[in-house]
């Protein structure tokens, strides 16, 4: 994964975590940030895609203070959970 793509993906997640902190919920519908588009579903799954980037598919959990994204098995670049702290 290129550094630029990793930083953009982290920015996408940071924006999402900020929204959650402010609103108390993940926004519905398609989210677009830079070259990425992602959707988070009510069943706890997500899909994020970007130009020149393989689709990232997995599950997520939310608590009052943490947003965790766990990629599906077989993800080539992201192999463990991404943990992001949120606060309102």
Secondary structure, 3 states (H helix, E strand, C coil): CCHHHHHHHHHHHHHHHHHHHHHCCCCCCCEEECCEEEEECCCCEEEEEECCEEEEEEEEEECCCEEEEEECCCCCCCCCCEEEECCC
